Amino acid sequence: MSNATPISESFSPYLKHQGRNREEQIRLNQPAMEWLKKRMEKKVSTEEAKAREEFFELFKETMDSFRPSGSKLYADL
């Protein structure tokens, strides 16, 4: 019989936002879900939407530029 600690227990001190069960995880996610809901309900101008879209395109290009060929995350298929 092994005395090894299960991986989930050995990492638990570092996973402060991971619940021990489904109900606890849902409870822990509530602040983030409220924040996200507010962000989604917030109206943005056309200019802001365009700026965000341009920023995301630049982000995707930057992320893929550091990945090897064949391992791109955002490359067109």
C-alpha positions as CSV (number, residue, x, y, z in Angstrom):
1,M,0.0,0.0,0.0
2,S,1.3,3.4,-0.9
3,N,1.7,6.3,1.6
4,A,1.7,8.9,-1.2
5,T,-0.7,11.9,-0.8
6,P,-3.3,12.1,-3.6
7,I,-2.5,14.9,-6.1
8,S,-5.7,16.8,-5.2
9,E,-4.7,17.0,-1.6
10,S,-1.0,17.9,-2.2
11,F,-2.0,20.9,-4.4
12,S,-5.0,22.0,-2.2
13,P,-3.0,24.7,-0.4
14,Y,-2.3,26.3,-3.7
15,L,-5.8,26.0,-5.1
16,K,-7.6,28.4,-2.9
17,H,-10.4,28.9,-5.4
18,Q,-11.2,25.2,-5.9
19,G,-14.1,23.8,-3.9
20,R,-14.1,20.4,-2.3
21,N,-17.3,19.6,-4.0
22,R,-19.7,21.0,-6.6
23,E,-21.8,23.1,-4.2
24,E,-18.7,24.7,-2.6
25,Q,-17.3,25.4,-6.1
26,I,-20.5,27.1,-7.1
27,R,-20.4,29.2,-3.9
28,L,-16.8,30.2,-4.5
29,N,-17.6,31.2,-8.1
30,Q,-20.4,33.6,-7.2
31,P,-18.3,36.8,-6.8
32,A,-16.7,36.2,-10.2
33,M,-20.1,35.4,-11.8
34,E,-21.6,38.6,-10.4
35,W,-18.6,40.6,-11.8
36,L,-19.0,38.9,-15.2
37,K,-22.8,39.5,-15.2
38,K,-22.2,43.3,-14.6
39,R,-19.6,43.4,-17.3
40,M,-21.9,41.8,-19.8
41,E,-24.8,44.1,-18.9
42,K,-22.7,47.2,-19.3
43,K,-23.4,49.0,-22.6
44,V,-20.3,50.0,-24.6
45,S,-20.0,52.5,-27.4
46,T,-19.4,51.4,-31.0
47,E,-15.9,52.9,-30.7
48,E,-15.2,51.0,-27.5
49,A,-16.4,47.8,-29.1
50,K,-14.2,48.3,-32.1
51,A,-11.2,49.1,-29.9
52,R,-11.8,45.9,-27.9
53,E,-12.0,43.9,-31.1
54,E,-8.8,45.3,-32.4
55,F,-7.1,44.7,-29.1
56,F,-8.2,41.1,-29.1
57,E,-7.0,40.6,-32.6
58,L,-3.6,41.9,-31.6
59,F,-3.6,39.7,-28.5
60,K,-4.3,36.6,-30.6
61,E,-1.5,37.4,-33.0
62,T,0.9,38.0,-30.1
63,M,0.0,34.8,-28.4
64,D,0.4,32.7,-31.5
65,S,3.7,34.4,-32.4
66,F,5.3,32.7,-29.4
67,R,3.9,29.2,-30.2
68,P,5.6,26.8,-32.5
69,S,4.1,26.1,-36.0
70,G,1.3,23.6,-35.7
71,S,0.5,24.6,-32.1
72,K,-1.2,27.9,-32.7
73,L,-4.2,28.7,-30.5
74,Y,-5.9,31.3,-32.7
75,A,-4.8,30.4,-36.2
76,D,-7.5,30.3,-38.8
77,L,-8.4,26.7,-39.6
